[in-house]
Structure formats: structure tokens, C-alpha cells
């Protein structure tokens, strides 16, 4: 339950910070996007932890991993 809660919060934070960044300028914009990128990495790792603990199996994670990697690339590019 703790990891699931953390995963929900990190996924929500990605969306919220991307949305916030759209309306910001300068350093504030970059800060919001950097937070989104960090939350994206946290999400990716939380999924890998769930896999390591046996709470997910590889087929369940495969499609989600593709999406998480894509979100990670986008948020990282915005944060640069």
C-alpha cells in the first residue's frame, strides 16, 4: 500500500507540475519541469521496485514501462 500510494502521488505530481510549468516563465518554468522530470524518474523506479518485490510481473510492466520512459524523455527535455 505504501508503494502504491507513493506511485499515485508521483504520477499526479508529474501531471500537476507539467500543467503548472505551462503558465510559468523563466526559472519558475524550468523549476516546475525539473520537478516533473524528477517525479517521472521516481515513478519509473517505483515500478521497478514493484517488479523486484514480485507485485508486478514483466508482462504487466512492459507496456507501462514504455509509457514511463516516454514521459521521462519528454519531462527531461522540457527541464533542460
Secondary structure by P-SEA (a helix, b strand, c coil): caaaaaaaaaaaaaaaaaaaaaaccaaaaaaaaaaaaaaaaaaaaaaaaaaaacccccccaaaaaaaaaaaaaaaaaaac
